[in-house]
C-alpha cells in the first residue's frame, strides 16, 4: 500500500490539471509561452502519475484494468475480474 500522502498529492495534482485545462489549451493555441510558464507546475498533465486504484502502487501499472500487476494477479486468481481467465497451452 502506498503512503496516503502520495495518493492525496496525486489527487490534488489531478484537480489542478482539470482546473487549468481550458486555460492551458487557450494559451497553447495562442502560443503564449510566457503565460504558460506563469501557471503552476502541477497544472501540467505530465506531472500526473498512474496509480493503482486499490493499493496506490505506481510501478507495474496496467492501464486497461487501472491497477498494478500484483493486485491484478491476486484478483484474477480469485475470479474477481470478469472476463479474465488463466491461460494454459
C-alpha positions as CSV (number, residue, x, y, z in Angstrom):
1,X,0.0,0.0,0.0
2,X,1.4,3.4,-1.0
3,X,1.6,6.2,1.5
4,X,-1.7,8.1,1.8
5,X,0.2,11.4,1.3
6,X,1.4,10.3,-2.1
7,X,-2.1,9.2,-3.1
8,X,-3.6,12.5,-1.9
9,X,-0.8,14.5,-3.6
10,X,-1.6,12.8,-6.9
11,X,-5.3,13.5,-6.4
12,X,-4.5,17.2,-5.8
13,X,-2.4,17.3,-8.9
14,X,-5.3,15.8,-10.9
15,X,-7.7,18.5,-9.6
16,X,-5.2,21.2,-10.6
17,X,-4.7,19.8,-14.1
18,X,-8.5,19.8,-14.5
19,X,-8.8,23.3,-13.2
20,X,-6.3,24.8,-15.6
21,X,-7.0,22.6,-18.7
22,X,-9.0,25.1,-20.7
23,X,-6.6,28.0,-19.9
24,X,-3.6,25.8,-20.9
25,X,-5.3,24.9,-24.2
26,X,-6.1,28.5,-24.9
27,X,-2.5,29.7,-24.1
28,X,-1.1,26.9,-26.2
29,X,-3.3,27.8,-29.1
30,X,-2.2,31.5,-28.9
31,X,1.4,30.3,-28.5
32,X,1.7,32.4,-25.3
33,X,4.6,30.5,-23.7
34,X,5.3,33.2,-21.1
35,X,1.7,32.8,-19.9
36,X,2.2,29.0,-19.7
37,X,5.2,29.5,-17.5
38,X,3.1,31.6,-15.1
39,X,0.8,28.7,-14.4
40,X,1.5,26.4,-11.5
41,X,3.8,23.4,-12.2
42,X,1.1,20.9,-11.2
43,X,-1.2,22.3,-13.9
44,X,0.8,20.2,-16.4
45,X,-0.8,16.8,-17.2
46,X,2.7,15.2,-17.4
47,X,3.1,15.5,-13.7
48,X,0.3,13.1,-13.0
49,X,1.2,9.5,-12.1
50,X,-0.8,6.4,-13.0
51,X,-1.6,4.7,-9.7
52,X,-3.4,1.5,-8.8
53,X,-6.9,2.2,-7.6
54,X,-6.7,-0.5,-5.0
55,X,-3.3,-0.1,-3.4
56,X,-1.9,3.2,-4.9
57,X,1.2,1.5,-6.3
58,X,2.7,3.4,-9.2
59,X,5.0,0.8,-10.7
60,X,3.7,-2.2,-12.8
61,X,0.5,-0.3,-13.6
62,X,-1.9,-1.9,-16.2
63,X,-3.8,0.8,-17.9
64,X,-6.6,-1.4,-19.1
65,X,-7.5,-2.5,-15.6
66,X,-6.3,0.6,-13.7
67,X,-4.4,-1.5,-11.2
68,X,-1.0,-2.8,-10.5
69,X,0.2,-6.2,-11.8
70,X,0.3,-7.6,-8.3
71,X,-3.3,-6.6,-7.5
72,X,-4.4,-7.7,-10.9
73,X,-2.9,-11.2,-10.4
74,X,-4.5,-11.6,-6.9
75,X,-7.9,-10.6,-8.1
76,X,-7.7,-12.6,-11.3
77,X,-6.7,-15.7,-9.4
78,X,-9.8,-15.3,-7.1
79,X,-12.0,-14.8,-10.2
80,X,-12.9,-11.2,-9.2
81,X,-12.2,-9.7,-12.6
82,X,-14.9,-10.6,-15.2
83,X,-13.6,-12.0,-18.5
84,X,-10.1,-12.8,-17.2
85,X,-9.1,-16.4,-17.1
86,X,-5.8,-18.1,-16.5
87,X,-4.3,-19.2,-19.8
88,X,-2.8,-22.6,-20.4
89,X,-1.4,-24.2,-23.5
